[in-house]
Amino acid sequence: MDFTNPLVYGVPCFLGLILLELTYSKTHHKKDLYNWKDLTSSLSLGIGSAVIAALIKTVSAILIFNYVYELFNPIVSGVRTNIMGWESFGYVWYVWLLCMLLDDYTYYWFHRQNHMVRFLWAAHIVHHSSDNFNLGTAVRNGWFTILYKPFFYVWIVMIGFPPEMLVVCLGIEALWQFQLHSQYIPKMGIIERFLNTHTMHQVHHAKNLDYMDKNHGGFLNVFDRIFGTWKELDPEIEIEYGVSTPPNSYNLWVILTHEYKNIWEDTKKSKNWRHKFMYIFGEPGWSHDGSTLTVKQMRKALKEEEAV
């Protein structure tokens, strides 16, 4: 069964909505919502990401997903059957909902690990590197994230969901994620109880200590609530967007690679191989001598200061 990735139709809408928000912000009360150089960098990164994604997703969908699907779901007596014994899933509506839920669960852990493992953060930091938060920021995607993302999701086809179904669910998730990058949508009442909303995503993009590494969810915020990473927007706190180690450049290559360069420099700080490993795969901010701190360590230190 053939399906079209929703992003095929979404990309033109992305550009139109960015233009609409840009025009509205410049003619109303948020003239500084967009920075022209920053927007140019974001759009360039988005275009590059779209081109690379088209190639990588073709490889991941046709080769990786299909190969794993065929391997774990062979046709037995004319029926596609998972190696665990159950019949592989079809296309009825509740299977679509289940696939979307599993996609959202996987997105949460994929996204969270991008913040918890420094080598992955080096790819994901591109998306957070702007100190602006707008629909232009939504397309500011790192090019290297796409190389490992399929491996987080491959388990879904492994257990019997058709690869094309997963690809469609991934596209729907991306559409939802795009529109979350707007400051013009206020809190949404009862919807805030279960959906990941615009104000929650503002928290996610903030570099305020209280907000860092929070709200990793895609559609739903239930996984953030369950696993302790949910944080509500506090209107009394002035949000600062961006990252603590920004690229300080509009050059695409610098934006894409600056954290890899930082990792390389940090590995030279110690000859201990465990320390080198931790600088690459530990939490961002980890250091062997305490010269830099992780988010958890900073919060702990702040609590200790407040308790004195």
C-alpha positions in Angstrom: 0.0 0.0 0.0 1.5 3.3 -1.1 1.3 6.6 0.9 2.6 10.1 0.4 4.7 11.6 3.2 2.7 14.5 4.6 5.8 16.7 4.5 5.5 16.8 0.7 2.5 19.1 1.3 3.8 20.6 4.5 6.9 22.3 3.2 5.1 24.9 1.1 2.8 25.5 4.0 5.8 26.0 6.3 7.2 28.8 4.0 3.8 30.4 3.8 3.2 30.4 7.6 6.8 31.8 8.2 6.1 34.6 5.8 2.7 35.3 7.4 4.2 35.3 11.0 7.1 37.4 9.8 4.8 40.0 8.2 2.5 40.1 11.2 5.4 40.5 13.6 6.9 43.4 11.7 3.6 45.3 11.4 2.6 44.7 15.0 4.1 44.7 18.5 7.0 42.1 18.0 9.2 43.7 15.4 12.3 41.9 16.9 10.7 38.5 16.7 12.7 37.8 13.5 16.3 38.7 12.9 17.0 38.7 9.1 20.5 37.1 9.3 19.2 34.5 11.7 16.2 33.7 9.6 18.5 33.4 6.5 20.6 30.9 8.4 17.6 29.0 9.6 16.0 28.7 6.2 19.3 27.7 4.6 19.7 25.0 7.3 16.1 23.9 6.7 16.6 23.7 2.9 19.8 21.6 3.3 18.1 19.4 5.9 15.1 18.8 3.5 17.5 17.8 0.7 19.5 15.5 2.9 16.4 14.2 4.6 14.9 13.3 1.2 17.9 11.1 0.4 18.4 9.6 3.9 14.7 8.9 4.4 14.6 7.1 1.0 17.5 5.0 2.2 16.0 4.5 5.7 12.5 3.7 4.4 13.4 1.6 1.4 16.5 -0.1 2.8 16.5 -0.1 6.6 12.8 -0.1 7.4 11.9 -2.4 4.6 14.8 -4.8 5.2 14.0 -5.1 8.9 10.3 -5.4 8.3 10.8 -8.3 5.8 13.3 -9.9 8.1 11.1 -9.9 11.2 7.8 -10.2 9.4 8.2 -12.9 6.7 5.3 -14.3 4.7 4.2 -17.7 6.2 1.6 -19.7 4.3 0.5 -16.5 2.4 0.2 -14.5 5.6 2.7 -11.9 6.8 3.6 -13.0 10.3 5.9 -11.6 12.9 8.6 -13.9 14.1 7.1 -13.7 17.6 4.0 -15.5 16.2 1.4 -12.8 15.7 0.0 -11.6 12.3 1.7 -8.4 11.2 -0.4 -5.3 11.4 -2.7 -4.0 8.6 -4.1 -0.6 7.9 -7.3 -0.4 10.0 -7.8 2.9 11.9 -6.9 1.7 15.4 -3.6 0.3 14.1 -2.8 3.8 12.7 -3.6 5.3 16.1 -1.4 2.7 17.8 1.5 3.4 15.4 1.1 7.1 16.0 1.3 6.5 19.8 4.4 4.4 19.4 5.9 7.0 17.1 5.2 9.7 19.8 6.7 7.5 22.5 9.8 6.9 20.4 10.1 10.6 19.6 10.1 11.5 23.3 13.1 9.2 24.0 14.9 10.2 20.7 14.5 13.8 21.6 15.4 13.4 25.2 18.6 11.5 24.3 19.5 14.3 22.0 19.7 16.4 25.1 21.3 13.9 27.4 24.1 12.4 25.2 26.6 15.1 24.2 27.6 13.5 20.8 23.9 13.6 19.9 23.5 17.0 21.4 26.2 18.2 19.0 23.9 17.5 16.1 20.7 18.6 17.8 22.1 21.9 19.2 21.7 23.4 15.7 17.9 23.5 16.3 18.4 25.3 19.6 21.2 27.6 18.6 19.1 30.6 17.7 18.2 33.1 20.4 15.0 33.7 18.5 11.8 31.6 18.8 9.6 31.7 15.8 8.4 29.5 12.9 11.7 30.2 11.2 13.4 28.5 14.1 11.2 25.4 13.4 13.1 24.6 10.2 16.5 25.2 11.7 17.4 21.6 11.7 20.8 19.9 12.0 21.9 17.9 9.1 23.6 15.1 11.0 20.6 14.2 13.2 19.0 12.5 10.2 21.8 10.0 10.0 20.9 8.2 13.3 17.2 9.0 13.8 15.9 6.0 11.8 17.7 3.6 14.2 15.5 4.9 17.1 12.3 4.0 15.2 13.3 0.8 13.5 11.8 -1.3 16.4 8.3 -0.2 15.3 8.6 -2.0 12.0 10.4 -4.8 13.7 7.2 -5.7 15.7 5.0 -5.6 12.6 3.9 -2.1 11.6 4.3 -1.4 7.8 7.3 0.9 7.0 5.1 3.2 4.9 2.7 3.7 7.9 5.6 4.7 10.1 6.9 7.1 7.5 3.5 8.8 7.4 3.4 9.0 11.2 6.8 10.6 11.2 5.6 13.2 8.8 2.5 14.0 10.8 4.7 14.4 13.9 7.0 16.8 12.0 4.0 18.9 11.0 2.9 19.2 14.6 6.4 20.1 15.7 6.7 22.9 13.2 3.6 24.8 14.3 4.6 24.6 18.0 7.3 27.2 17.3 5.1 30.2 17.6 4.8 32.8 20.4 1.4 33.9 19.3 -0.6 31.0 20.6 -1.5 31.4 24.3 -2.2 28.6 26.8 -5.0 26.3 25.5 -7.0 25.4 28.6 -7.9 21.7 29.0 -5.8 20.8 26.0 -2.7 21.5 28.0 -3.5 18.5 30.1 -2.5 16.0 27.4 -1.1 17.7 24.3 2.4 19.3 23.9 1.5 22.9 23.2 3.2 26.1 22.1 3.8 27.5 25.6 5.3 24.1 26.6 7.7 24.3 23.6 8.7 27.8 24.5 9.9 26.2 27.8 11.8 23.6 25.8 13.7 26.2 23.8 14.6 28.3 26.8 18.0 28.4 28.4 16.7 29.5 31.8 18.0 26.9 34.3 14.5 26.0 35.5 13.5 25.3 31.9 16.5 23.5 30.5 16.0 19.8 29.3 12.2 20.0 29.8 9.2 19.1 27.6 10.7 16.7 25.1 7.3 15.4 23.9 5.9 15.4 20.3 2.1 15.4 20.2 1.6 14.4 23.8 3.0 15.7 27.1 2.1 12.5 28.9 5.6 11.0 28.6 7.1 14.1 30.0 4.8 13.9 32.9 5.5 10.2 33.5 9.2 10.5 33.3 9.7 13.7 35.2 10.6 16.2 32.4 7.4 18.2 32.2 7.5 21.9 33.0 4.7 24.5 32.7 5.4 28.0 31.4 5.6 30.5 34.3 4.4 33.9 33.0 6.5 35.6 35.7 9.8 34.2 34.3 11.3 36.1 31.3 12.4 33.5 28.8 15.9 33.6 27.3 16.1 31.5 24.2 19.1 29.8 22.8 21.9 27.7 24.3 24.7 28.2 26.8 27.4 27.5 24.2 26.1 29.3 21.1 27.9 29.3 17.8 28.1 33.1 17.7 27.9 33.0 13.9 25.5 32.9 11.0 27.9 30.7 9.0 26.1 27.4 8.3 29.2 25.3 8.7 30.0 26.9 12.1 26.4 26.4 13.3 26.5 22.8 12.2 29.8 21.8 13.7 30.7 24.2 16.6 29.7 21.7 19.3 31.8 18.9 17.7 34.7 21.3 17.8 34.0 22.0 21.5 33.9 18.2 22.2 37.2 17.7 20.5 38.8 20.5 22.5 37.4 19.1 25.8 38.8 15.6 25.1 42.2 17.2 25.2 41.7 18.3 28.8 42.5 14.9 30.3 44.6 11.9 29.3 42.2 9.6 31.1 40.3 7.6 28.5 37.2 7.4 30.7 37.2 11.2 30.9 37.5 11.4 27.1 34.6 9.0 26.7 32.5 11.1 29.1 33.3 14.3 27.2 31.9 12.6 24.1 29.0 10.5 25.4 28.3 12.0 28.8 25.7 14.7 29.5 26.4 18.1 28.0 28.4 20.2 30.5 30.1 17.2 32.2 33.7 17.8 33.1 36.3 15.8 35.0 37.4 18.7 37.1 34.1 20.6 37.7 35.1 23.4 35.3 31.7 23.0 33.6 28.6 21.5 35.0 25.6 19.5 33.7 22.1 20.9 34.1 21.5 18.5 37.0 24.7 19.6 38.7 23.8 23.3 38.3 20.3 22.8 39.7 21.8 20.9 42.7 24.4 23.6 43.3 21.7 26.3 43.2 19.5 24.4 45.7 22.5 24.1 48.0 23.1 27.8 47.8 19.5 28.6 48.5 19.5 26.3 51.5 22.5 28.1 53.1 
